[in-house]
């Protein structure tokens, strides 16, 4: 089983990219080859999907943080800030 997991890179960087169908397919292969029983297969699929969700959420957090950091460095004006400046300008005139 460990060799199969290594081949797929299941616990590596690419877990978030696997589809649920591929995960089920891998589980079926492991069951068919006798490396796990059906109960273990269901548990395996559940655990992999949970880990996949965690990895996806972590990637999204990192991307969002990088986007925010990029906007700060680029000194992009936020829509709310621009609106406030326009309102201030109107009140002065």
N, C-alpha and C positions, 0 to 999 in steps of 0.2 A: 504494500500500500504506500509506503514512504516513497518508493521509486516512482510510482504513478503521480503522487503529489508533486514531487520534484520536477517531473517532466512538464507538468502543467504550470508550474510556478504558482501553485494555488496559494501558498502562504507568503508569496513574494509581493512585489510591487503591483502585479497585474490582477489581483483578486477582484478589485472593484470593476474591472472591465468584463468579467465573465458574466454570461447571461444565466438566468435561472435554468434554462433548458440545458446548457452545457454542464452546469453543476449536477443536475438530475442525471444527465447522461453519464457523467463520471461516476456517480454513485451507483448507477445500474451496472457499469462495467466492473466496479469493485465487488458488488454483490455477485454478479455472474462468475467472476474469477475466484470467488470463495474467500476474498480478503476481508469481507464483512458480511453480516447477516442483514436482513431487511430492517430490523429495528435500529441497528447501528447506522444503516444507510439513511434512514429518516432523520436520525439525530445528526449525522454528518451534514446533510443538506441544510438542516435548520441552523447549525452552527456556522456553516460557511456563509449562508445568507445574512446572518446577524453580523458576522465579521465584515462582509461586503458592505453592509449598510454603514458600519462604523467607519470603514475606510473612505467611503464616498462622502460622508459628512465631514471627515477630517480634511479631505481634499478641497471640498467646498469652502471650509473655514479658511484654509491657507490661501486659496484663490481670492476670496473676499478681502483678506488682510493685505495681500499684495496689491490688489486694485486700489484699496484705500490709501496705502502707502504711496503708490504711484501718483494718485491724485494730489496728495499732500505735497510731494516733491515737485510736481508740475505746477503747483499753486493755482489749481483750477478753482474758479469761483463757484460756490454752490448756488443753486437756484434761489434758495431762501435768503442768502446773503445779498444777492443781486436785487431781489425784491425789496429788501429792507433799505438798501442804498437808494433805490428809486423813490421809495416812500419818504425817506429823509430829505432827498433833494426837492421833492414836491412841497414839503412843509417849510423849507427854507425860502423858496421862491415865492 
